[in-house]
């Protein structure tokens, strides 16, 4: 099984906080983005690959291929930052046998189906239920925008 150094939910995927802070805090050499639409979007794929820190490989996989990739044999010194846009991907990973001890929640933008919890996190009733199931399955979930922020257990945010 691959070595996931950090698993993060953030609908912006690769952006300044990931590049400037998380990639330095948790030394990584690969960023795996699991998303069903992104791998077939040539333009956005190029944008995300260009946004990665120097020396970090960006791998874009749909859900099926991403799950298979993570179940593959770890390479020597491989350290992966896993990025997904929504909590459902995390739950699917756990249900498919990928162990995730901890997941860091970054930003989830607002839309007409989501309720805003703070300026960076909005979630729908279905997403909140998904967060709760993930926690019940034994995965620690925290909200933390950058590594120097104090991690906040997700239960305290979604219970408000």
N, C-alpha and C positions, 0 to 999 in steps of 0.2 A: 504494500500500500504506500502511496505517495506521502511525503512529509508536508503537512499543511502547517506552516508557521503561524499564520493568522487567517481566520475566516471573518469576513466583514460583509455586512449588508449595507449598501450605499447606492442609491439609484443613479448617482453621478459616476460611479465606477472609478476610473482613473482621473484624478483631479489634483489640484495643488496640495491638499492635506495628505493625500495618499503618497504623492511623490516626495514632498518636502519633509514629512514627519514619520508616517508609518513605515515607509520603506527603509528609513534610517534607524528607527527604533527596533524594528524586527528585521534584521538583515535577511533579505530575500534575493533570489536570483531568477525567480519566475513569478509572473502574475497570471493566474488562471481566471478568466472571466467565463462564467457559465450563464448563457442566455440563449434562448431559442432563436431570436431574431438577429442578433448582432453578427454572428459568423457569416451570414449571407449578405451583409451590408458592407460592400467593399470600401466605400468611403469612410464610414465610421470605424471600421477595422483598422484602416490606415491611421486615422486620428488617434485612436487609443494606443496603437503601437508606437506612434511618434511621441506620445505623452509620457511614456514610461521613463523611469530613470535610466541613465546610461548603464549598459551592461545587464539590464534586466529584460529577459525574454517575455513577451506577452503572448499568451496562448488563448485563443477564443474557441470555445466549444459550445455546441448545443447541449441540452440536458443529457441526452442519452450518451453522447460521446464524452462529455465531461465526467459523468459518473464512471464510465469505463476507464477513462484516463486515470482518475484518482485511485481506482482499484489496481492499477498496474504497479509493477515493481518500482520501488524508489531508486532513483539514481544517486550515486555518491555525491554528497554535499548539496543535494537539491533542497531548496527552501522555497515553499510556495505561499504566496499571498492569494487566497481565494476571494474573489469578489462576485457578489450577486446583487441583483436589484431588489429582490423581494424575499420575504421570509419563507415562502413556499418552496423555493429552491433548497434552502437549508433543511427543511423538513424532509424533502424528497431524498436528499443526500443521506441523512440519518437513517431513513427508512430503507434505503438501498444498501445499508451496511457500512457507510463511511462514518467512522467515529469522529465526532466533533465535541471536544470537551468545553470549548468556549467560543462564543460568537460575539463580535463587537458590532453594534449597530451604529452607523453613522447617520447620514441624511436620508430621509424618505420624504419627498416633496408632497405638497398638498394637491388634492384634486377634489372633484365633487363627491367622491365616495369616501374620502378620508377625513378624519377628525384630527385637528392639530393639537399636539401635546406640548411642544415647545417650538421654537422658531425653526428647528431642523428636522423634527420628526412628526409626521402625520401618518395615520394608519386607519384602515377600514376595520369594520367589525370582524370580517373574515381574517384579516392580517393579525389582529389582536388575538383571535382564537388560535391562530397558527403559532404566534409567539408563546402562548400558554402551553400548547402541546409540546413545543420544542423544549421548554423548560421542564415540563413533566417527564420528558424522556431522558432527563439528566444532563442536558447541555446548559452550561452557565451562559446567560445572555446579559450583556451590559451595554449601556449607551455611553459612548466616548468618542467625541469628535477627533481629538488629537491625543497622542500618548501622554502629554503633560496634564490633561484634564483628569480629574478624579472619575474613575469608572462608576457609573450609577447602575445598580441592578435594574434590569428592565421591568421587573415586577412593580417597582415603585412608580415608574412612569405610566404604565398601562392601567394601574389601579386608580389613577386620578380621575 
